[in-house]
Amino acid sequence: MHYECKFCDSPFGPAKSGDDLVCRNCGAEWEAAKVLVESEED
């Protein structure tokens, strides 16, 4: 299981923007954007 951004499906974790955590890809506020998804196992 891992978090992804629900707006852009980015599998990367958040980045720091000032005092906030945001999606590295689209810039959405991480607390509002993160969704827990099942990891694909090969």
VEXBA-555788 format. One record per residue: x, y, z of N, C-alpha, C, O in turn. Coordinates in Angstrom, 2 decimals. Atoms other than C-alpha are relative to their C-alpha. Layout:
<pts>
- X	Y	Z	X	Y	Z	X	Y	Z	X	Y	Z
...
</pts>
This chain:
<pts>
- 0.86	-1.18	0.00	0.00	0.00	0.00	0.90	1.25	0.00	1.95	1.29	0.65
- -0.73	-1.26	0.05	1.20	3.50	-0.79	-0.98	1.12	-0.33	-2.11	0.88	-0.75
- 0.83	-1.16	0.29	-0.15	7.01	-1.21	0.27	0.51	-1.41	1.40	0.49	-1.89
- -0.09	-0.68	1.29	-0.85	8.64	-4.57	-0.86	1.24	0.08	-1.73	1.36	0.95
- 0.84	-1.19	0.11	-2.30	11.99	-5.51	-1.27	-0.37	-0.76	-1.21	-0.96	-1.84
- 1.26	0.37	0.66	-5.99	11.59	-6.37	-0.31	0.88	-1.21	-1.19	0.56	-2.00
- 0.24	-0.89	1.13	-5.81	14.46	-8.85	0.84	-0.35	-1.23	0.37	-0.20	-2.36
- -0.87	0.27	1.14	-2.88	13.36	-11.01	0.59	-1.41	0.01	1.35	-1.77	-0.88
- -0.48	1.38	-0.13	-2.15	9.75	-9.86	1.52	-0.11	0.13	2.10	-1.14	-0.20
- -1.45	0.03	-0.20	1.44	10.66	-9.04	0.34	-0.95	1.14	-0.22	-0.82	2.23
- -0.38	0.93	-1.05	3.07	7.82	-7.07	1.09	0.55	0.91	1.51	-0.12	1.85
- -1.08	-0.58	-0.79	5.70	10.16	-5.64	-0.56	0.69	1.23	-1.69	1.18	1.22
- 0.42	-0.64	-1.24	5.48	11.52	-2.12	-0.07	1.51	-0.14	0.23	2.06	-1.20
- 0.16	-1.45	0.05	4.85	15.13	-1.24	1.33	0.74	0.03	2.36	0.18	0.39
- -1.15	-0.91	-0.07	7.27	18.04	-1.54	-0.38	1.13	0.94	-1.56	1.39	1.17
- 0.22	-1.13	-0.90	7.67	20.96	0.84	-0.14	1.27	-0.83	0.69	1.53	-1.71
- 0.18	-1.30	0.64	6.32	24.30	-0.37	-0.27	0.99	1.12	-1.40	1.12	1.59
- 0.12	-0.85	-1.18	6.97	26.83	2.35	-0.22	-0.88	1.21	0.62	-1.72	1.52
- 0.34	0.82	-1.17	5.30	25.31	5.42	-0.97	-1.12	-0.35	-1.38	-1.89	0.53
- 1.01	0.97	0.41	2.94	23.11	3.38	0.62	-1.18	-0.73	1.70	-1.07	-1.32
- -0.36	1.15	0.82	3.21	19.64	1.86	-0.91	0.02	-1.21	-2.13	0.14	-1.07
- 0.77	-0.01	1.24	2.12	19.54	-1.77	0.43	-1.16	-0.89	1.52	-1.71	-0.72
- -0.33	1.04	0.97	2.04	16.97	-4.57	1.18	0.49	-0.85	1.20	1.62	-1.33
- -1.17	-0.36	0.81	5.38	16.95	-6.40	-0.36	0.24	-1.46	0.32	0.99	-2.15
- 0.34	-0.08	1.42	3.61	16.65	-9.75	-0.94	1.17	-0.31	-0.65	1.97	-1.20
- 1.00	-1.01	0.35	0.54	18.93	-9.69	-0.12	1.15	0.99	-0.79	2.14	0.71
- 0.02	-1.09	-0.97	1.03	21.05	-6.55	-1.21	0.04	0.91	-1.37	1.00	1.66
- 1.18	0.03	-0.88	-2.21	20.03	-4.82	0.43	-0.17	1.46	1.45	-0.79	1.75
- -0.28	0.15	-1.44	-2.29	20.27	-1.02	-0.06	-1.49	0.33	-1.06	-2.15	0.07
- -0.15	1.43	-0.17	-1.11	16.83	0.06	-1.06	-0.63	0.90	-1.54	-1.72	0.60
- 0.98	0.58	-0.92	-3.52	16.26	2.97	-1.35	-0.18	-0.70	-2.08	-1.11	-0.37
- 1.27	0.12	0.73	-6.48	16.83	0.61	0.12	-0.94	-1.19	-0.87	-1.51	-1.63
- -0.19	0.73	1.25	-4.95	14.98	-2.35	0.39	-1.46	0.17	0.17	-2.26	-0.74
- -0.53	1.35	-0.12	-3.45	11.80	-0.92	-1.09	-1.05	0.16	-2.07	-0.85	0.89
- 0.87	1.16	-0.13	-5.24	8.47	-1.31	0.88	-1.23	0.13	1.92	-1.33	-0.53
- -0.75	1.24	-0.21	-4.01	5.08	-0.14	-0.44	-1.00	-1.06	-1.63	-1.30	-1.20
- 0.31	0.97	1.06	-3.78	2.58	-3.00	0.82	-1.26	0.21	1.87	-1.24	0.85
- -0.74	1.27	-0.09	-2.72	-1.04	-3.24	1.18	0.04	-0.94	1.06	0.50	-2.07
- -1.18	0.09	0.84	0.77	-1.57	-4.55	-0.14	-1.17	-0.95	-0.61	-2.24	-0.57
- 0.02	1.09	0.97	1.02	-3.61	-7.72	1.22	-0.87	0.22	2.34	-0.37	0.26
- -1.11	0.92	-0.20	3.12	-6.69	-7.15	0.26	-0.77	-1.28	-0.66	-1.33	-1.87
- -0.36	0.69	1.25	4.98	-8.16	-10.10	0.18	-1.47	0.24	0.48	-2.22	-0.69
</pts>
